[in-house]
């Protein structure tokens, strides 16, 4: 028994693809090629696909994709045609980078040393074969491999279109849906296992797609259970490695963050960013690794069948002189610059993507943003520059502020129509000139530490926001005494070229209508304490800012279906913040920015990281 176990271990060890054994001197080229191609895929092609989808949405008349209209959107003729083109382009891109891996394994088996530029040229040359009429079928045979390799990423994307309630219903009531999914996965695995060698054979020696398919099916048998089993084990091992590393990294980040005195929001943000980066690494590694495994198996099988490789079937290789001196010093530096640039771009893309950039506006994706209500009003005097600076330091995406017009026509920041609550002076906002307002103390009523804090002009806040890259939610507070409140605010926004970085809101719908009549570029929102009836008919509003207790799932769904965003105010507790996240609102207006950021980061990073952070916080 012991001998049989030892023989089995030895057999597994020999069959397992060691990267050093498979690639030999080409191992460094393999690493460089994978890094470069994955950078192009993630940091360039994926955003281009996002732009293409946005363009198709615009042409097909969809301003907003939601879980409710997504499948209707897919049935549009333009979407079907564009989708087929995008799928073909995506498969071609996958063929390029998988072809490079297969070429490297094949050339390493022949003892030929490659460099990065040669590998890129080889992979492009082989992929271009797929543009020929009879060779295009390779894209069809490649599809199951791509689905298998990116199974976790595709499942994650699929889940973004399924509400939590629908998913739970499938899990506990309509279990036939889950059974259907499992059956589809099993069918995909059988197809993938039978087409195991198609891509490798086509890339290296098969004269046609039909010949490659015939060879793969012949070696597979009716149902290749062994390959199916090891394919499942492969995905399970990937998931296990992913989960273990996430646990270790989350513990480490939490420990370092606590030692450095960082708050929970920054720790959760760092954990979410690291998780996104690790997910990208796992997704990038899975494809090259499994095709290394498949191609190595194919190479050993073919060498076992034939004493030597037929010269006519070899890939085109450099002549011996080129092999002896594969690269010049200029080429070496070019390769180094390409790899360094790729690494920097990929790292930057990971961070920005985790902050909600490069993502489609689709309900369910965790893209909601955080607005600091009157600035960081829990830590500093509301609607003051101190509160706005603090909100920026806390990481708010937006700052919400209120504006009034003084007796002499200046636009300043103040919530109440009377100065008494925040300054102690019993006077109405329309009764004082700016020279008098500028002398008021807006900080002492909050704390003696902020004595002398002044009321700011809107122009000061616009200048500050432009420097910091912040967006402003400017709420108009008409009193009936103003002369040109709306026009003055719009003139300031135009002066500072801030049209794309702000939204003008008001509880007075007439003010919203006036903004729309004077400007077609500045976005507007109607602020309401309740949202019942056909509020979407208020056509002057691009968005609705609704008190959180009045927001329901049906309200969010109906507004999103009309391309209208939903802002929730004022949300300060963890329970209410998480409720708004689950409802899919677009913007959370809060007095507690760090807590809101933390909750959004936890929702973006998934249940594992969120649970770990809560456990560590408890300890």
N, C-alpha and C positions, 0 to 999 in steps of 0.2 A: 504493500500500500504506500509506504514511504517513498519507494523507488518510483512508483507510478506518479505520485504527487510531484516529485522532483523533476521527472521527465516532462510533466505538463507545464511546470513553471519554466523550464528551459525552452519548451516549444513556444510558450507565450512571449518569453523574452526575445527569442529570435524573430518572431513574427511582428513584434511591436516596433513601429518605426522610430528609431533613434535619429533625431535630426542630424547629429554629427555623422552617423553611419550613412544616412541617405544622401546628404548633401556634400559631405567632405569639405573640400576647399571652397565650395560654393555656398556654405552656410551663411557667411556674412552678406553675400549678395541676396540670398533668400530673405534675410531680415530687412535689408534695405528696400527690396522690392515690395514686400508686404507693407512696410511703413508708408512708402510713397503712394502706393495704389489706394490704401485705406484712407489716407489723407485726402486724396482726390475725390474718393467716393463720398466721404462724410462731410468734408468742408466745402466742396464745390458742387458735386452732382446732386446731393440731397437738397441743398438750398435752391438749385436751379429747378429741380422737380417741384419744389414748393412754389416758386414763381410761376412755373408753367400751369400748376393747378389753379393758382389765383387768376391767371389770364383766362383759363377755360371757364372758371366760375363767372367771371365778368361777362364773357361772350354768351354764356348760356343763361344769364339773367339771375344768378345766385349771388347774393351779397354775403351770405353767411351759411356755413354748413353746420348742421346739428344732427343729433342722433335721429331726429324725426324726419328730416328731409334728405338725409345722406343717400339712402337707397333709391329715392326718386331722382336725385341728382345723377346717380350712376346710369339710369335708363335714358338719359338725354342722348340723342344721336351724336352730337358733338363730343360729349364726354366719352362715349364708347370708342369713337375713332381716335381721339386723343389718348385715351387709356391704352389702346392697342399699340400706338406708337411709343408711348412711354414704357410699356412693358418690354417691347422689343429692344428699345434703347438700353433699358436696365439690364436685360439679359446679355446684350452685347458687351456692356461694361463689365459684367461679371465674367464673361468669357475671356475678356482681355486679362484680368488679373488671375483667374484660375489657370488660364493658358500659360502665364508666366511661371506659376508654381509647377505645373506639369512639365514644362520645358526644362526647368532647372533639375527636377528629379531625373528626367530622361537623360539629359546631358551629363549629369553627375554619374549615372550608371555607365555611360560610355567613357568616363574618365576625362571629360572635356571641361576645362575651367572657363567660367563665364565672368562677365562683369555686368554692372547694372544697366548700362546703355544697350549692350547686346541683348540682355534679357527683355528689356522693353521693346526693342526692335523685333525680337522673335515673337513675343506675345501679340504684338500688333499685326505682324505678318500672318500669323496663324488665325487670329480672330477675323482678319479680312476675308478669309476663305468663306466665312459664313454669309458674305454678301452675294456669293454666287447662287444661282437659282436652285440647283440641286443640293446645295450644302446648307440651305437655310433651316432645314429640319433639325439641325443640331441645337438650335435655340429651344425647340420643343422638348428635346431630350434633356436639356440642361435645366429646365424649369423645376422638376422635382428635387434636383440637387440643391438649387437655390432655396426652395421652400424648406428643405430639411436643415440646411446650414443656418438659415436665419429664422428658425421656427420660433424662438423666444421673442425676437424683435417683432415678428409679424403678429404673434399672439398679443403682445403688448399694444400694438397699433390697433388691433381688432377690438380690444377691451375699451379703448377710448371712445368707441361709438356705442357702447352698451352701458346703460345706466346701472347703478348699483342694485336698484330694485329689480330690474329685468334679470340681471345676473343671478341674484338670489332666487328668483322664481324658477329659473332654469335649473339651479342646483338642487332645490328642495321640492319643486312641484312638477315642472315640465321636464322631467329627467330625460325624456326621449331626445331633446335637443342636444344634451351632453353626450348621449349615446351615439347620436348621429355624428357629432364632432369626432368622437373617439374612432368610430368606424372610418371616417374620412382620413384620419391620421394613419390608421393601419393600412388602408389602401395605398396611401401615399408612400408609406414605408416599403410595401411590397413592390411598387413600381420603381422606387428608388433603388432597391436591392437588385432588381432584375436589370436595371440600366446602369449598374455599378461602374462598368468599365467603358461606357460609351464615350464619354468626353476624353478620357485618357487615351483610348485607342484612336479616336478621331484626330486628336492633337498630334500624336506621335507617329503613327504608321498606317492607319487605315486609309484606303484610297477614297472612301465615301462614307456618308453617315449610315447607309444601309449595312455596309460591311462592319462598321464599328458596333452597330446595334446587334447584328447577327452574332458576333463574337461574344458580346456581353451576355446575351440571353442564353447562348449555348453553355457558357461556363456557370450560369446561375442555377439552372434546373427549374422545375415548375414553381416551387416556392422556396426561396433561399432563406430558410429560417435562421441559419447561423448569422447571416449578414443582418437580418432584421433585429435579432437579439443584440448584436454588438452595436448596431446603430442606436438602439434605445439606451443601451448602457452608456454610450458616448454622450448623449444628451443629458442623461441623469448625472453623470460625472461632472459635466460642465456646470449644471445647476448647483451641484454640491460644492464645487470649488468656488463658484460665484458667491454662494451664501456664506461659506466659511470666511472668505476674504473680507466680505462686507462686514461681518460681525467683528473681526479683528480690527479692521480699519476704523469702524465706528467707535469701538472702545478706545482705541489709540487717540483718535481726534478729540473725543470727549475728555479724556484725561489731560491731553496737552492744552486744550481750550480752558479747562478749569484752572490748571496751573498758571496759565497766562492771564487769568482774570477775565476771559471773554464771556459774554452773556449767551443765553440759550439760543437766541436767534442766529448769532454768528456761528455757533457750533453746528446747529442743524443745517445752515446754509453750506458750511464746509463739508459736512457729511453727505449732503445731497449732491454737491459738485463732484466729490470723490466717487460716489456711487455711479454717477453718470459716466465719469471717465473710465471706471472699471468695467461697466457694462459695455462701453464702446470697445475696450481692449478685448474683452471676451468675444464680442461679436466679430471683431477683426481677426482674431486668432483662430476661431472655430473653422472657418472656411479653408485657409491654407493648411491647417493641421489635418483635417479629414481628407483633403485631396492629396496631401503628402502620403497619408496612409493608403488611400486607394491606388495612387499611381505607383507607390513602392510595391504594393501587392501585385499590381499588373506587371511591372517590370520583372519581378522574381518569377511570376508565372510564365511569362513569355520566354525568359532565359532558360527555364526548366524544359520548355517545349522545343527550343531550337538551340543548336550549338553556337550559333553566332547570329548577330543582327544582320539582316539583308541590307546591303549598302543602299539599295534604291529606296528603302523605307525609312532611312534615317532622316532626322530633321536637317535642314541646311545648317552647316556649321562653319565657323571661320576657318580660313586656311591655317596651316601649321605655323607660318610666320606670325600671323596675328595672334595665335594662341600663345606663342612664346612671349610676346610683348602685348598683352591684351589691352593695356591702357597707357595713355601718356599722362604726364603730370597735370596737364590742363584738364584732362578728363577726370582724373582723381579729384581735383579741387571742385569741378562741376558737380560730381556726385556728392561730395561732402556738403556743398552748399544746398543741393536739392534735399538731402536728408535732414539737415538742420532746419531749413525752411519748412519742410513737411512737419517735423515735430512741433515747431512753434505754432504753425497754423492749426494743427490738430488740437493742441492744448488750448489755444484761444477759442476755437470752435466749441470745445467741451464746456468751458466756463460760460461763454455767452449763450449757448444752447440751454444750459441749466437755468439761466436767468430769464428764459422765455423767448429768446430771440430765435429766428429762423423757424418758427413754428407756425403752422396754419391756424387761423382763428376758427377752431372747431370746438364745439361744446364737449366737455369731458376731458380735453387736454388741460393740464394744470397750468394755464397761462394767466390766471387772474393776478391783478396787480394790487399794490397796497397804497392807499392814500392816507397821509397824515392829516387828521381832522384839526383844522386851524393850527397846523404845525404840530410839533411835539407838545401838545397842550397838557399832558400829564406831568411833564418834567419842567416846562418853562411857561411863562405867561402867554396865553393864547394870542394868535394873530400878531406876533411880534417877530422881529428878525432873529431874536434869540431862539424862539420856537422853530423857526424855519431852518436855521443852522443845525439845530439838534435833530430835526427830522431828516435832514440830509445825512448827518452822521449815522443815524439809525438805519439807513438804507431804504427809506421810503421811495417809491416810484413817482408818486404824485404828492403835491401839497394842496390841501383845500383851504381856501381863504375867502373872506367876505369883503365886499367893497361898497363904499358909500361915496357920495359927492358932497364936498364942503360948500359953504355959502358962496365962495368965490370960484367954484368949478373945478377944484382939485380932487383927484380920485385917490382915496386913502383906504387903508385896511382896518375894518372894524366890523364886529358882528352886530351888536345892538344898535338900535336907532338913537339910543341915549348913552352918554359917556359915563353915567354914574357907576355902573357895576364894575367896570374895569379901571376907571381913573378916579372915581370919587367926585367928579364934577357933574352936577345935575344940569346938563344942557343937551339939547338935541343936535344931531349931526348936521342938520341943514342950517343951524343958527350961528355956527362959528366959521370964521375964515381959517385957511390952512395955517397962517402965521400963529394963530391962537392954539390950534390943535397940536401943532408941532411942539408946544411947550408942556403938554400934558404928560403925566407919569402913568404909563400903562403897566408897570411892573410891581409897584408896591402892594397893590391889592392881592397879588399872588403870593409874594414873599418880600420881606425887606431886603433880601439878597439881590433883588432885581430892581431896586429903587432907581428911578431915572430912565428905565427902559421906555423908548419912544414908540409912538404909533407910526408905522411906516407908510410911505406912499406906494401905490401899485408899481410905479416905475422902478423903485428900489428893488422890489421883489422880482420883477421881470428881469432886471439886470443880474440879480443873484441866481435866479433859476437858469438863466442862459449860461452862466459860467459853470454851474454845477451839473448841467444836463438833466435838470429836473423838469417835470411837467406840472402844470398848474390847473387846478379846478377852481375857476374864478366864479364865485356865486354873487350875482347882483342882488342888492337889497334895496329895491325901490321903496320910497316912502311917500311919493306923490309930490314932493317938494323939489325934486331934482330938475335941472334944466336940460342936461344932455348926458346923462349917466351912460347909456348904452354906446352912444357915438364916441364919447371920450375914452371908454374902455377899449373899443375897437381901434381907435386911432393909436393908442399906446401899444397895443398888440402888433399893429402894423409897423409902428416905428421900430420896435425891437425884433421884427421879423419872427414872431413867436406863434404864427397861425397854426403850425403843425404840432405844436407842443402844449396846447392848452385846450380846454373846453370851457365854455361859458354856460353857467347853470343859473336857475332861478326858480323860486316857488311861485313867481308871478308869470303865468304863461304868456301874458302880453309882452313881457320883457323878452322872453324867448323868441316870440314872433318878430319883435323889432330887430333882434340880432340877426335872424334869418333874412329879414328884408334888406338889411344893410350889408350883409356879408354872406357869400355863398361858400367861403373857404373855412371859416371858423366853425368848429363843431359846437353843438348845443345839447343841453340836457334839461329836462323838466324835473324839478325836485318835488317829491310828493310823500306825504306821511302814510298814504294808503294807495293801493293800486287795484281798483275794481272797474269793471266795464271795459269799453273799447278804447283804452288809453292810447293804443297804437295809432289811432286816427289823428292824434295830435302831430301832424306832419312836420311841424317846425322843429320838433325834437329829434336829434339823432340818437339820443340815449335817454334812459330814465333812471333817476336817482331816487330809490325807494327805501323807506324805513324798513329795516331788516325783518321786523315782525310781520310785515304785510307781504313778504316775498314768498311765493310758493313755487313748486316745481312746474306747474302748468303755466304760471306767469312767465317764468324764465324761458320755457319752451316756446310759448307763443311769441314773445318778443324776439327771441333769437331767430325764429322762422321768418321774421320780417326784417331781419338784418339790424335789429335794434339791441344795443348793449344795455346791461343792467348793472347799476352801481348800488351797493347796499350800505346804508348808514344807520346809526353809528354803532359799530360792532366791536365790543371790547372784551368779552369773555371767550375762553377757549371753546366752550360748547357752542356759542353762537357763531364764532368764526368758522369752526368745522362744519356747522350746518350750512353756512353760506357757500363754503367750498364744495360741499356735496350737492348743493342746488345748482352749481355751475355758474355763479355770478361772475361778471367780468372784472369787477373792481370792489375791493373792500375798503370802506372809509372807517377809520378807527382812531381812537385816542391812544391805543397801545400798539404802536408799530412793531416793536420787537416780538411781541407775542404773535401778531398776525403773520409776520414773516416766517416765524418758526413753524406755525401751523401749515402754511402753504408749502414750505420746504419739506415738511414731514409727509404731506400728501403727495408731493411730487416724487419723493424718494421711495415711497411705498411703505407697506405695513411693517416690514422687517426693521428698517432703520428707525422708524417712528417708535416702535415698541422698545427697541434697544435704548434709544435716547431717554424714554420715560423711565425705564428700569434704572439706568445709570443715574438719572436725576434723583430718583427716589433714594438711591444709596448715598 
